[in-house]
Amino acid sequence: MKPRLTFEEHVEMGVALRSLDYELLERSVVLANAYPRSGPPGEPAQLLAEASETIRKARRMLEDALYEEHPRLADTSVYGGTGEVR
């Protein structure tokens, strides 16, 4: 069995993923306000929004892993929350 993340590694991963999510959402809004939202000009904003959703899904799954692996230390703030954290 492969080693799992330590609690500290989960915390670091949560910080990194929240930061990426925030950046992608911010950039998708900038693009959505600068270009048409449909057709080829709107695709970059849509792709960034989809990437952000994929990161949020990974955060939810990692939060489940955190609670399974470190139930006494787990807290929703590790992967939850919004906004830039760096």
Chimera marker file (.cmm) of the C-alpha trace (Angstrom):
<marker_set name="trace">
<marker id="1" x="0.000" y="0.000" z="0.000" r="1" g="1" b="0" radius="0.5"/>
<marker id="2" x="1.284" y="3.428" z="-0.863" r="1" g="1" b="0" radius="0.5"/>
<marker id="3" x="1.878" y="5.868" z="1.987" r="1" g="1" b="0" radius="0.5"/>
<marker id="4" x="-0.898" y="8.388" z="2.486" r="1" g="1" b="0" radius="0.5"/>
<marker id="5" x="-0.473" y="12.105" z="2.999" r="1" g="1" b="0" radius="0.5"/>
<marker id="6" x="0.407" y="13.248" z="6.475" r="1" g="1" b="0" radius="0.5"/>
<marker id="7" x="-1.932" y="15.734" z="8.089" r="1" g="1" b="0" radius="0.5"/>
<marker id="8" x="0.599" y="18.497" z="7.379" r="1" g="1" b="0" radius="0.5"/>
<marker id="9" x="0.764" y="17.468" z="3.722" r="1" g="1" b="0" radius="0.5"/>
<marker id="10" x="-3.039" y="17.627" z="3.542" r="1" g="1" b="0" radius="0.5"/>
<marker id="11" x="-2.894" y="21.162" z="4.954" r="1" g="1" b="0" radius="0.5"/>
<marker id="12" x="-0.296" y="22.191" z="2.345" r="1" g="1" b="0" radius="0.5"/>
<marker id="13" x="-2.339" y="20.568" z="-0.435" r="1" g="1" b="0" radius="0.5"/>
<marker id="14" x="-5.462" y="22.386" z="0.741" r="1" g="1" b="0" radius="0.5"/>
<marker id="15" x="-3.675" y="25.739" z="0.633" r="1" g="1" b="0" radius="0.5"/>
<marker id="16" x="-2.326" y="25.066" z="-2.854" r="1" g="1" b="0" radius="0.5"/>
<marker id="17" x="-5.635" y="23.845" z="-4.276" r="1" g="1" b="0" radius="0.5"/>
<marker id="18" x="-7.659" y="26.712" z="-2.796" r="1" g="1" b="0" radius="0.5"/>
<marker id="19" x="-5.168" y="29.163" z="-4.280" r="1" g="1" b="0" radius="0.5"/>
<marker id="20" x="-5.354" y="27.511" z="-7.715" r="1" g="1" b="0" radius="0.5"/>
<marker id="21" x="-9.144" y="27.446" z="-7.578" r="1" g="1" b="0" radius="0.5"/>
<marker id="22" x="-9.300" y="31.122" z="-6.686" r="1" g="1" b="0" radius="0.5"/>
<marker id="23" x="-6.885" y="32.053" z="-9.488" r="1" g="1" b="0" radius="0.5"/>
<marker id="24" x="-8.763" y="30.047" z="-12.111" r="1" g="1" b="0" radius="0.5"/>
<marker id="25" x="-12.112" y="31.518" z="-11.108" r="1" g="1" b="0" radius="0.5"/>
<marker id="26" x="-10.718" y="35.035" z="-11.101" r="1" g="1" b="0" radius="0.5"/>
<marker id="27" x="-9.195" y="34.582" z="-14.562" r="1" g="1" b="0" radius="0.5"/>
<marker id="28" x="-12.368" y="33.026" z="-15.979" r="1" g="1" b="0" radius="0.5"/>
<marker id="29" x="-14.384" y="36.057" z="-14.822" r="1" g="1" b="0" radius="0.5"/>
<marker id="30" x="-11.885" y="38.426" z="-16.435" r="1" g="1" b="0" radius="0.5"/>
<marker id="31" x="-12.170" y="36.515" z="-19.714" r="1" g="1" b="0" radius="0.5"/>
<marker id="32" x="-15.960" y="36.266" z="-19.502" r="1" g="1" b="0" radius="0.5"/>
<marker id="33" x="-16.138" y="40.038" z="-19.108" r="1" g="1" b="0" radius="0.5"/>
<marker id="34" x="-13.719" y="40.669" z="-21.987" r="1" g="1" b="0" radius="0.5"/>
<marker id="35" x="-15.031" y="38.253" z="-24.640" r="1" g="1" b="0" radius="0.5"/>
<marker id="36" x="-18.369" y="36.878" z="-25.798" r="1" g="1" b="0" radius="0.5"/>
<marker id="37" x="-19.527" y="34.043" z="-23.550" r="1" g="1" b="0" radius="0.5"/>
<marker id="38" x="-20.498" y="31.727" z="-26.396" r="1" g="1" b="0" radius="0.5"/>
<marker id="39" x="-18.731" y="30.328" z="-29.406" r="1" g="1" b="0" radius="0.5"/>
<marker id="40" x="-14.976" y="30.031" z="-29.822" r="1" g="1" b="0" radius="0.5"/>
<marker id="41" x="-14.199" y="33.355" z="-28.106" r="1" g="1" b="0" radius="0.5"/>
<marker id="42" x="-15.968" y="32.166" z="-24.951" r="1" g="1" b="0" radius="0.5"/>
<marker id="43" x="-14.266" y="28.780" z="-24.763" r="1" g="1" b="0" radius="0.5"/>
<marker id="44" x="-11.179" y="29.852" z="-22.767" r="1" g="1" b="0" radius="0.5"/>
<marker id="45" x="-13.341" y="31.252" z="-19.948" r="1" g="1" b="0" radius="0.5"/>
<marker id="46" x="-15.493" y="28.125" z="-19.964" r="1" g="1" b="0" radius="0.5"/>
<marker id="47" x="-12.421" y="25.887" z="-19.830" r="1" g="1" b="0" radius="0.5"/>
<marker id="48" x="-10.998" y="27.786" z="-16.867" r="1" g="1" b="0" radius="0.5"/>
<marker id="49" x="-14.339" y="27.537" z="-15.072" r="1" g="1" b="0" radius="0.5"/>
<marker id="50" x="-14.388" y="23.782" z="-15.761" r="1" g="1" b="0" radius="0.5"/>
<marker id="51" x="-10.834" y="23.450" z="-14.437" r="1" g="1" b="0" radius="0.5"/>
<marker id="52" x="-11.902" y="25.267" z="-11.287" r="1" g="1" b="0" radius="0.5"/>
<marker id="53" x="-14.811" y="22.848" z="-10.845" r="1" g="1" b="0" radius="0.5"/>
<marker id="54" x="-12.432" y="19.904" z="-11.294" r="1" g="1" b="0" radius="0.5"/>
<marker id="55" x="-10.194" y="21.302" z="-8.545" r="1" g="1" b="0" radius="0.5"/>
<marker id="56" x="-13.217" y="21.733" z="-6.255" r="1" g="1" b="0" radius="0.5"/>
<marker id="57" x="-14.150" y="18.091" z="-6.889" r="1" g="1" b="0" radius="0.5"/>
<marker id="58" x="-10.592" y="17.012" z="-6.008" r="1" g="1" b="0" radius="0.5"/>
<marker id="59" x="-10.786" y="19.112" z="-2.830" r="1" g="1" b="0" radius="0.5"/>
<marker id="60" x="-14.013" y="17.365" z="-1.790" r="1" g="1" b="0" radius="0.5"/>
<marker id="61" x="-12.499" y="13.941" z="-2.433" r="1" g="1" b="0" radius="0.5"/>
<marker id="62" x="-9.320" y="14.826" z="-0.553" r="1" g="1" b="0" radius="0.5"/>
<marker id="63" x="-11.382" y="16.109" z="2.358" r="1" g="1" b="0" radius="0.5"/>
<marker id="64" x="-13.051" y="12.680" z="2.525" r="1" g="1" b="0" radius="0.5"/>
<marker id="65" x="-9.585" y="11.071" z="2.531" r="1" g="1" b="0" radius="0.5"/>
<marker id="66" x="-8.440" y="13.458" z="5.257" r="1" g="1" b="0" radius="0.5"/>
<marker id="67" x="-11.339" y="12.457" z="7.524" r="1" g="1" b="0" radius="0.5"/>
<marker id="68" x="-10.665" y="8.782" z="6.859" r="1" g="1" b="0" radius="0.5"/>
<marker id="69" x="-6.895" y="9.015" z="7.403" r="1" g="1" b="0" radius="0.5"/>
<marker id="70" x="-6.722" y="11.596" z="10.220" r="1" g="1" b="0" radius="0.5"/>
<marker id="71" x="-10.151" y="11.626" z="11.925" r="1" g="1" b="0" radius="0.5"/>
<marker id="72" x="-8.905" y="13.262" z="15.129" r="1" g="1" b="0" radius="0.5"/>
<marker id="73" x="-7.189" y="16.151" z="13.310" r="1" g="1" b="0" radius="0.5"/>
<marker id="74" x="-9.517" y="16.577" z="10.333" r="1" g="1" b="0" radius="0.5"/>
<marker id="75" x="-11.320" y="19.862" z="9.908" r="1" g="1" b="0" radius="0.5"/>
<marker id="76" x="-13.355" y="21.238" z="7.025" r="1" g="1" b="0" radius="0.5"/>
<marker id="77" x="-11.107" y="24.298" z="6.838" r="1" g="1" b="0" radius="0.5"/>
<marker id="78" x="-8.238" y="22.177" z="5.434" r="1" g="1" b="0" radius="0.5"/>
<marker id="79" x="-9.853" y="21.801" z="1.996" r="1" g="1" b="0" radius="0.5"/>
<marker id="80" x="-12.965" y="23.912" z="2.402" r="1" g="1" b="0" radius="0.5"/>
<marker id="81" x="-13.437" y="27.607" z="2.098" r="1" g="1" b="0" radius="0.5"/>
<marker id="82" x="-13.001" y="29.970" z="-0.784" r="1" g="1" b="0" radius="0.5"/>
<marker id="83" x="-10.747" y="32.808" z="-1.675" r="1" g="1" b="0" radius="0.5"/>
<marker id="84" x="-7.069" y="33.281" z="-2.072" r="1" g="1" b="0" radius="0.5"/>
<marker id="85" x="-5.043" y="31.949" z="0.796" r="1" g="1" b="0" radius="0.5"/>
<marker id="86" x="-1.492" y="32.811" z="-0.244" r="1" g="1" b="0" radius="0.5"/>
<link id1="1" id2="2" r="1" g="1" b="0" radius="0.2"/>
<link id1="2" id2="3" r="1" g="1" b="0" radius="0.2"/>
<link id1="3" id2="4" r="1" g="1" b="0" radius="0.2"/>
<link id1="4" id2="5" r="1" g="1" b="0" radius="0.2"/>
<link id1="5" id2="6" r="1" g="1" b="0" radius="0.2"/>
<link id1="6" id2="7" r="1" g="1" b="0" radius="0.2"/>
<link id1="7" id2="8" r="1" g="1" b="0" radius="0.2"/>
<link id1="8" id2="9" r="1" g="1" b="0" radius="0.2"/>
<link id1="9" id2="10" r="1" g="1" b="0" radius="0.2"/>
<link id1="10" id2="11" r="1" g="1" b="0" radius="0.2"/>
<link id1="11" id2="12" r="1" g="1" b="0" radius="0.2"/>
<link id1="12" id2="13" r="1" g="1" b="0" radius="0.2"/>
<link id1="13" id2="14" r="1" g="1" b="0" radius="0.2"/>
<link id1="14" id2="15" r="1" g="1" b="0" radius="0.2"/>
<link id1="15" id2="16" r="1" g="1" b="0" radius="0.2"/>
<link id1="16" id2="17" r="1" g="1" b="0" radius="0.2"/>
<link id1="17" id2="18" r="1" g="1" b="0" radius="0.2"/>
<link id1="18" id2="19" r="1" g="1" b="0" radius="0.2"/>
<link id1="19" id2="20" r="1" g="1" b="0" radius="0.2"/>
<link id1="20" id2="21" r="1" g="1" b="0" radius="0.2"/>
<link id1="21" id2="22" r="1" g="1" b="0" radius="0.2"/>
<link id1="22" id2="23" r="1" g="1" b="0" radius="0.2"/>
<link id1="23" id2="24" r="1" g="1" b="0" radius="0.2"/>
<link id1="24" id2="25" r="1" g="1" b="0" radius="0.2"/>
<link id1="25" id2="26" r="1" g="1" b="0" radius="0.2"/>
<link id1="26" id2="27" r="1" g="1" b="0" radius="0.2"/>
<link id1="27" id2="28" r="1" g="1" b="0" radius="0.2"/>
<link id1="28" id2="29" r="1" g="1" b="0" radius="0.2"/>
<link id1="29" id2="30" r="1" g="1" b="0" radius="0.2"/>
<link id1="30" id2="31" r="1" g="1" b="0" radius="0.2"/>
<link id1="31" id2="32" r="1" g="1" b="0" radius="0.2"/>
<link id1="32" id2="33" r="1" g="1" b="0" radius="0.2"/>
<link id1="33" id2="34" r="1" g="1" b="0" radius="0.2"/>
<link id1="34" id2="35" r="1" g="1" b="0" radius="0.2"/>
<link id1="35" id2="36" r="1" g="1" b="0" radius="0.2"/>
<link id1="36" id2="37" r="1" g="1" b="0" radius="0.2"/>
<link id1="37" id2="38" r="1" g="1" b="0" radius="0.2"/>
<link id1="38" id2="39" r="1" g="1" b="0" radius="0.2"/>
<link id1="39" id2="40" r="1" g="1" b="0" radius="0.2"/>
<link id1="40" id2="41" r="1" g="1" b="0" radius="0.2"/>
<link id1="41" id2="42" r="1" g="1" b="0" radius="0.2"/>
<link id1="42" id2="43" r="1" g="1" b="0" radius="0.2"/>
<link id1="43" id2="44" r="1" g="1" b="0" radius="0.2"/>
<link id1="44" id2="45" r="1" g="1" b="0" radius="0.2"/>
<link id1="45" id2="46" r="1" g="1" b="0" radius="0.2"/>
<link id1="46" id2="47" r="1" g="1" b="0" radius="0.2"/>
<link id1="47" id2="48" r="1" g="1" b="0" radius="0.2"/>
<link id1="48" id2="49" r="1" g="1" b="0" radius="0.2"/>
<link id1="49" id2="50" r="1" g="1" b="0" radius="0.2"/>
<link id1="50" id2="51" r="1" g="1" b="0" radius="0.2"/>
<link id1="51" id2="52" r="1" g="1" b="0" radius="0.2"/>
<link id1="52" id2="53" r="1" g="1" b="0" radius="0.2"/>
<link id1="53" id2="54" r="1" g="1" b="0" radius="0.2"/>
<link id1="54" id2="55" r="1" g="1" b="0" radius="0.2"/>
<link id1="55" id2="56" r="1" g="1" b="0" radius="0.2"/>
<link id1="56" id2="57" r="1" g="1" b="0" radius="0.2"/>
<link id1="57" id2="58" r="1" g="1" b="0" radius="0.2"/>
<link id1="58" id2="59" r="1" g="1" b="0" radius="0.2"/>
<link id1="59" id2="60" r="1" g="1" b="0" radius="0.2"/>
<link id1="60" id2="61" r="1" g="1" b="0" radius="0.2"/>
<link id1="61" id2="62" r="1" g="1" b="0" radius="0.2"/>
<link id1="62" id2="63" r="1" g="1" b="0" radius="0.2"/>
<link id1="63" id2="64" r="1" g="1" b="0" radius="0.2"/>
<link id1="64" id2="65" r="1" g="1" b="0" radius="0.2"/>
<link id1="65" id2="66" r="1" g="1" b="0" radius="0.2"/>
<link id1="66" id2="67" r="1" g="1" b="0" radius="0.2"/>
<link id1="67" id2="68" r="1" g="1" b="0" radius="0.2"/>
<link id1="68" id2="69" r="1" g="1" b="0" radius="0.2"/>
<link id1="69" id2="70" r="1" g="1" b="0" radius="0.2"/>
<link id1="70" id2="71" r="1" g="1" b="0" radius="0.2"/>
<link id1="71" id2="72" r="1" g="1" b="0" radius="0.2"/>
<link id1="72" id2="73" r="1" g="1" b="0" radius="0.2"/>
<link id1="73" id2="74" r="1" g="1" b="0" radius="0.2"/>
<link id1="74" id2="75" r="1" g="1" b="0" radius="0.2"/>
<link id1="75" id2="76" r="1" g="1" b="0" radius="0.2"/>
<link id1="76" id2="77" r="1" g="1" b="0" radius="0.2"/>
<link id1="77" id2="78" r="1" g="1" b="0" radius="0.2"/>
<link id1="78" id2="79" r="1" g="1" b="0" radius="0.2"/>
<link id1="79" id2="80" r="1" g="1" b="0" radius="0.2"/>
<link id1="80" id2="81" r="1" g="1" b="0" radius="0.2"/>
<link id1="81" id2="82" r="1" g="1" b="0" radius="0.2"/>
<link id1="82" id2="83" r="1" g="1" b="0" radius="0.2"/>
<link id1="83" id2="84" r="1" g="1" b="0" radius="0.2"/>
<link id1="84" id2="85" r="1" g="1" b="0" radius="0.2"/>
<link id1="85" id2="86" r="1" g="1" b="0" radius="0.2"/>
</marker_set>
